[in-house]
Amino acid sequence: MVLSSLQPLDYIVVAFLPSISEELIFRGAILPLLGMKWNSIAIAALIFGVLHLGNGRKYSFTI
């Protein structure tokens, strides 16, 4: 229902904007703040996973 009134360009925006913004936040901001070390990558991945737990999707996609 929600997507039925969208134009083709809207589908592209809905598909790519969230993923691009997540990459910019996590790889462009959080990782440089924590430092580019293995433990920092694990912390950023944990934050990413926790933020995606409560969005109504399957929990296996969080891992």
C-alpha positions in Angstrom: 0.0 0.0 0.0 2.7 2.5 1.0 4.8 1.9 -2.1 1.9 1.8 -4.6 1.9 5.5 -5.3 5.7 5.9 -5.7 7.3 6.9 -9.0 10.3 4.9 -10.3 12.8 7.5 -9.0 11.2 7.2 -5.5 12.0 3.5 -5.5 15.6 4.2 -6.2 15.7 6.8 -3.3 13.9 4.4 -0.9 16.3 1.5 -1.9 19.6 3.4 -1.8 19.4 6.3 0.5 19.2 4.3 3.8 22.2 2.1 2.8 24.3 5.1 1.7 23.5 7.1 4.8 24.4 4.0 7.0 27.7 3.6 5.3 28.5 7.3 5.7 27.6 7.2 9.4 29.4 3.9 10.3 32.4 4.0 8.0 32.7 7.7 7.6 32.1 8.8 11.2 32.1 6.0 13.8 35.1 4.0 12.6 37.4 7.1 12.4 36.2 8.2 15.8 37.0 4.7 17.3 40.2 4.3 15.3 40.9 1.9 12.5 41.7 -1.2 14.6 40.1 -4.6 14.8 38.4 -4.0 18.1 37.0 -0.7 16.8 35.5 -2.6 13.8 33.9 -5.1 16.2 32.5 -2.3 18.3 31.1 -0.5 15.2 29.6 -3.8 14.0 28.0 -4.4 17.4 26.5 -0.9 17.4 25.2 -1.5 13.9 23.6 -4.8 14.9 22.0 -3.4 18.0 20.5 -0.6 16.1 18.9 -3.1 13.7 17.5 -5.4 16.3 14.2 -3.7 16.9 13.1 -2.8 13.4 10.7 -5.8 12.9 12.9 -7.8 10.6 14.4 -11.2 11.1 17.1 -11.2 13.7 19.4 -13.4 11.6 19.9 -10.4 9.3 21.4 -8.4 12.2 24.4 -10.7 12.3 
